[in-house]
């Protein structure tokens, strides 16, 4: 009932896997000042983490976003044809040459890839040494378990044993807990099976900002002018982010030899 009342009028009743819905979501982000500033913060953090190596920069799942304002050289990609992208690309079979990329960027995309193992192999193949996977993704904490488990429309399975899920639609298929499973819960497996992929950073963050923004499917719950105040309030919660965060900023680097985080 609550989701129906708060549903954004542009996408209410639309098929989430329709490429037209992605275009409408771009309009939603542009029309919601609070949400647009949140995305700007995400992109700023991503841009600051780009490695100083040679190669192309690719964003997966670019459809609704505006990463190019922060990374002008980025190659924008999506899993289906839609406006303002440069290439159609599936994370499980990247259409790029071996050792050709300096970075793979994602915002809210990794948890939609049905086979994370295949993506990691592809990323390892395509990245140059010192290249990075840089992403913002949902994260599992006591607070986010409540939100994602009860209020979110996407599947949330933190107890899943697999690093994948049955493929369905490109956006409807998901496990919101997948980034946490791969990069935290199963970190030893990640290091064992992908010794060249080194976790540089995992920073849990944003316990309420995205929720209050309404994201790309709901109306905003707060006005745009409140963004700085709410971001400041969140910063006071920094010591408790492992209990409160809903998202995490994750950086993975391709190195020459295995090394442990930290």
N, C-alpha and C positions, 0 to 999 in steps of 0.2 A: 504494500500500500504506500509506504513512505517513498520507495523508489519510483513508483508511478507518479506521485505528486511532484517529486523533485526532478523528474526526467527533463532534460533540456529539450525544448520544442523542436530544435533543428533535427535531432536524431531520434526522437520518440517513435518507437515502432519500426525503426530502420534495421535492416539486416547488418549486423556488425561486420560480416565478412564481405560486404559489398564495397567495391572500391569507391563508390560515390559517398559512402558514409565516412570514409577517410577524408575526402575533400571537405565534407561538412564539419568534421572535427577540426580541420585547419581553421575554418571560419570561427568555430567556437573558441579556440585558443586566442585568436586575434581579438575577439569581442569581449573577452573576460580579463580585465586588467590584472586581477590577482593571479590568475592562472598563468598569464603570459609572463609575469615577473618571476613566477616560480620556474618556468621553463628557462627563462633567461639566466637564472642562478645555476640551473643544471648545466646549461651550455657553457657558461663561464668557467665552471669547475672543470668540465671536460677539456675545454681549450687550454687551460692552464696545465693540464697533465699530459699534453701531447709530447712525445719523445723527440729528442734532437737527433733524429736519424733520417736517412733518405728513403723516400717511397711515397706512395699515394695514401690518402686518408679516405676511408669509406665509412659511411653511416648506414647501418641496417635499420629498416623500418622507419624511413624518413618521412613517410607520407603526410602526417599532420603537423610536423614540426618546422622549425626555422633555424636549424643548426648553421646554415651557410652565413648567417649574420655574424656568427662568432668564429667560424672556421671557413673562410672564403673558398678555400681549395677543395672542400669536401665533395666527394662523389656521393650523391644522394641515391639511395636504392630502396626498393620496396618489393614485396613478394608478388605483387600484381601491378599491372600497368595503371598508372594514375598521373595526374598533372604534377609538374615540377619535380619529377625524379629523372635521374640520368640513366639508370639501368635497373632491370628487374633481376633480383637476386634472392636466392634461398640460402639461409645460413648453413644448411646441410650440404650444399654444393656451390661454393662461391665461384663466380665466373671471373676469377682473377689469377694471374700467374703466380707460381711459387716464388716466395721471397720478393714480392712486389709491393707490399703494403707496410706503411709505417704505423698505421693505427686503424683499428676497427671500433667505431663508436656506436653506442646503443643507449636509448632511453626507453625504459619499459618494454624491451623487446626480448631479452634472453629467455624470460619465462614463457614466451610463446613458441620457442623453438622445440619441436616435438622430440628431437634427439640431440641432447646437449653434448653427448660424446662425439657425434659426427661433427658438430659445429667446432668443438675444440680441436679436433684433428685438422679440419679445414683452416681454422685460424692459425694453427701452428705451421701449416704448409705455406700459407700466404704471407705471413708476417716476416719481415726482415729481422735479423738479430737485433734486439733492443726495441723492436716494435711492440705495440701495446694494444690490448683490448681494454677499452675505457667505457664504463657503463654506470647508469643509475638504474637500480632495480628494487622491487619490493623486498622486504626483509622480514624475518620471523623473530618476533619478540613477544612477551606476554601480552602487550597492548595490541600489537598487530594481529595476533591470533584471534582476538576478539573481533576486530574490525573486519579482517579478511574472511574469517570463518563465518560471520553472521550477516555482514552488511554488503559484501562485495559480490559482484555477479560472476566473477571468474572462479574456476575450480581452485581450491586451496587444500593441498595434500602434503603437509610437512612430514608425515610418516611414510610417504612413498619410498619404496626401496629402489626404484628405477630412476635414472637420470633422464627419463623421457616419459611420454604419455601418448595415447592413441591419437594419431593425426586426424584432425577434422578440418574445420575452417581455419584459415591463416591467422585470424584474430580471436575466434571463439575458443580454439584449442589453447590450453594453457595449464600450467600449475604455478600459481603465484609463489609457492614456496621453493621453486626450483633453484633460484640463485643461492639461497641459504643452504639448501641441500648440498649443492656442488661445492661451494666455496667456503662453507663453514662446517656443517655436519660431517661431510665426506672429504674433508681436506686431505687426510692421509691418502685416500684413494687418488685424489687429484694429483698429488705430488708423486705418487708411485707410478701412475699410468701416463702422466704428462710431465716428466721431469724437466722439460725445457720451459714450461710455463710456470713462472714464479709470481706468487701473489705479492704485489707491492703495497697494496692498501685496501682495507675494508673499513669504511667510515659510516657506521649507522647514523641516520639523521631523520629529520622531518616527521615528528610524531603527529602533527596536526595540520600542517599547511596544505598538503594535498587533499586531505579530507575536507577541510573547510572550503577549498577551491571548487569542490564538486567535480574535479577532473574534467574529462572530455565528454561525459555522458549525463552529468547532473548539473542543475543550476548552482551557481556560487552561493555559499551560505554567508559570505562576508563581502563588504565593499572593497574595491581595489585599494582605497587609501589606507586600509588597515594592515597592508602587507608588512611594512617595516616593523610595526609594533608586534605583530604576531611572530615574525622572524626573530625579533629580540627576545620575546618570551620563550621561544624554543631554545635559543642559545643558553638560557638559564638552566635548561634541562640537560645540558651536555653530559654531566657526570652520570646520568641515568639513561643514556641513549640505548644501552644494551637491553633495557627493560621497556623502553618507550618507542623506539624508532619504528617507522613504517617503511622506510627506504634505506638503501645503503649505496654509497659511492664506492665502486670496485675498480681496481686497476690491476691488470695481469700483464706481465712482461715476458716476452720470449727471450730467454737467455741461452748461452752456449752450453752451460752445464747446470746440473741440479744445485739449487741452494734453498735453504729454508727461509721462510718469511722472518723478517726482523733480524 
